[in-house]
């Protein structure tokens, strides 16, 4: 499998909506490679998997000290690194990216192994490929699925992408995973688009609204978007998310 990094940290996103692991300690497995090109991507150096010749792993939990191994990584060495980073208080293993579902067979094998070892699986995905989500959904305990706003410019067929993301959420929920949708918003996010997302997600999954970093949206506009979504989805089904780990200066 092609990886970018493995490390131990706190989950900084998701806020308080159901399915979120915000504030929980996780071991993060970041996969290399992504099928989308969001303009604010914070992992741009990992977008093309073949351009990532090696992956790094934290040598001691929560130290930020890394060593490197060549790609592709072997399942057994990845499992070994994860077990050495287990501090006994791990909420779940977070599979993130990039886009982990692009490497479905490898993701399946790793998730299955970690499940058998007694860990919970947390999938962070852009949701663009529901058919691949379906292949691993029964192994997922928690999931964060992106709803890509038009301002992300992630795909030429933006509306089609959103519908596929919603289908991915539906598949995960049906499989029993505690799932929420994450929407990154900017100062240019349109109110009518948020209404559309909220209608699609109503009675399906909660929504975490997260300002793009660095934040360019005003507090007034952010609260307006929140209010629109909450009135459609219900006040308990919408929350704010921030990349808190960045403010704490941790990975």
C-alpha positions, 0 to 999 in steps of 0.5 A: 500500500502507498502511505504518507505517514502514521502517527499518534495524536488527537482528532481535531475535527468533527465537533460534537456531532454524532459519529465524531471522534473530536478530542479522542486520541487516535492513531492516524494512517494517512494514505497517499493518492487522491482522486479530487483536487480541492483548491485548499487541500492541506495534503497536496504533496500526497495527491499523486501516490506514485510521487510519494517514494517513502512514508514516515512513521512516528517512532515514539507516540506523540513526539513528532519524531519520525523515521522513513520507509519506502513505498509501497508499505507491507501490511505487516510492517504497517500493523507493527508500527500501529501497535508500537504507537498504541498508548492504551487510550486509543479511541480508534484507528483513523484512515485518512488521506489523500483518499484511502478508498482508492486502495480498497484491497489494502484498506480492507486488509488493514481494517480487517487486521485492526478489527481482529486485534480489537481496535475500532476503525474510523474512516475519513473519506471524500465519499466520491466512490460509493461502490468502494465504500461498500466494499469496506463499510462492514468494517467501519465503526465511525466515518467522516464523509465530506460534502464538497462545497462548490467553492472547493472546485474538487470536480467539474461535475460538482453536483454529481460528486455531492450526490455520490458523497450522500450515497456513500453516507447512506451505505455506511449508515446502513452498515451500522457505522456512526457517520457524519458529513463534514462541509468545509465552507468559505466566504464564497459558499452560497446559502442555496447550496447549504440548503441543498446539502441540508435537504439531502442529509435530513434524516440521514446523518448530522452535519459538521460545518467547518471553516476553511483554514485560514478562516476567511468567512465572517462570524455572521456569515458562518452563523447564517449558514449554520442557522439555515442547515439547522432549521432544515435538519434539526437543531441537534443535527448540526454543529461547528468543526474547527481544525483544533489540532492546528491551534494546539500545534500538534499533528 
